[in-house]
Amino acid sequence: MHKIAAISITHHRLPLEPPFRASWDTKPRVHFDATLVRVSTDTGLTGYGSGDLMLGFAGHEDLFVGTDPLALERHFRVLSNIDFHYGRCWPLDLALWDLAGKILAAPCWKLLGGLSSRVRTYASSGTLREPAAQADAAERYLAAGFPALKLRFHRGDWRDDVRALEAVRARVGERLELLVDCNQGWRLPWDTDSAWTLKDALAVARELERLKVYWMEEPLHRADRDGMRALRAATDVRIAAGEMTRQLHELRDLVTGGCVDVLQPDAALVGGITGLRRLATLAQEHHVTFTPHTWTNGMGVTANAHLVAGLADAPFMEFPFDPPEWSLERRDFLMAEPLRAGGDGAIQLSEAPGMGYAPDESRLRATRMS
């Protein structure tokens, strides 16, 4: 019988030159930090996971060491308790699933239900470009085979955002589904701008209806459930939310309260795979689309892809990709091979046990902070 022998956590920093100017961050990003979690057994197997910083986990290793790594529900309960008292330690759950696949000699998507080994993706941009440049980029996504593209709003005046969206729609017509991230649900600590009101969001929604946008993401503050419900009733554009939600019950309430058409939690940030598989089923039973948000790194994208492929049947899942500013080499620097989407914009998951990824040990040594 396998037993957990050790858990190690390392932090890594990749310098970014030129900087990445993320639409949701008023500060240019000059480095990209990532945390790697390793769970090893007494039989020589190791599972890997990545996502949040694992703040508050130190000192709790003894709650896992010596236990059965396949006791995933037990481990989920412990991580839920740690999450309540400290930080988001869900990358450990992803590492445990990777390890479970290796123990059972099966890919995670099969362990999760085996619905499919493929996930259609949408290209998720991260920068704010001038309208003509945004349209040029959209043509490149179309040529690469992506069926859909998510554009960012956050130029200060939403009318400027709409002009960029208009340029894209004029260039690509309806050959791409277009999604919009309004970035109103949360702010980074130094960003003190207020979120939109319902009236603001409704004015934007009317413009997005005209431009045949598939969904509008985070159009209101994350706590404005009444506003989301009213906005959903007032527009034909799908309302999406849930990307940085901390607790599973908050996601449950978005579904059961009729607040969203699309639920977007990230397994690397809330609940892990063990928790989110509950939410995926709940969402489906309420006719809500479940498709994870996933802007951590390639390991996080892969873990969410296994969840969607095995269980969720989403129309498409987020694939962060906005070259040259946000390339696969930057996003997936932890990994021996970056996660790629095929020429049809789909991720093809393999039959390899677990998640199917491996760390790049030399890059890890070169970028290690602690």
Steps between C-alpha positions, in 0.01 A plus 500: 500500500631842408555761771580870464865535600567869438354826374730770366417850381732719293452850361634613165536834320535554126623852404285660228675724251316668344246524784151355471236773519195310617169675440388443860822633656598867499863400562710343222610152606877461491499141629270199516492297821390139527483247782563127455362239739646148505335211686717190524416149614703240682489298177685763295213669315458879489199716411534864395266796528522874463285808550482727802787566744398241765499770768434355843575141408834485681458305822209292372703240313447247779126495423585328171832319542445133582147492356361327193543734200179364347290625794414806289176587680678492836777723367240737353345549844836583655580745220157662546582558866841646412334721237263641763779588741785589262546513122411324178690170522313322221808427287555212742170349385619520138825328594304228680291438188814479289635251751173303507516461123853369524407253774197377305674516160229718346472859379303734726235565235410131510492490880263797490249332275668445166252709302763611250874544457457827306416851612411777256657825613458871453810714465515732798681826436652696786602836355324814380585582141394785274198406284696424181763299690224313684343409167839384365540275804150358450593399147803315635284310750261409221785375283627290793167317513344639817119501485463785748691795644467684831575872495570718800324820604684736735604805300342745746195577286298201383418686178868469404477129575197470274689670216771233518232230505331658195829492310540129573145415398536701179820315413405139579123515460335203668783259432603537868278490805591807704497511879562805716661517844381818670739457797258652751477214751817576698800732515868463581601668828626822337203545266235708678256555212137418572322218323223571251145546619215296354409795273860519375509129430162508325617776266804287411285190460286675238812575298617140535162374382538711187843348439378144566730430794469150647550599865595794720721399789513661845277797402431590864668476839522139615258566790229663287290190455176696469662706226622192314155345521335817369759541224456139394125555467545825305743386228542217253877498561604219733625613842819330622662523844681313776865518395657607832229377736648362820232265634298224337179616663533837329519323166202286596298814575588652161350191338195440718426874523467533123783754484704359211477315172868399518690392814877553490688375807866399473600167657841644587337773711181358651405149596752317286370232268339317793283798589425627152375169368207555740440846355526374142216256564293760686542749218398247236190405694400869507575539126794729573817466293802393706829608343796585723685826500870414493770769507759340729742303279505198271465251784186680616363509146567127463327412827190698403506335157489153658199606709314639198587206274408235752179646630378840392430504123573874471465676162860617544753572777740787554844476339714799609699600194586851380834495320749651510415649842355177638659207321485129581867516599422760765176346622635144523860558609462241778424223253729282291260554207244779474134413471389570145168524322479323166421648163130481581545688828453187712717348773556129445567332833708185494470153651798575726429431869398801709510844344749403231741785566853506641703782658804651328754430773779713352269799460372447852853514638575817301183680614475378860436764765450270800 
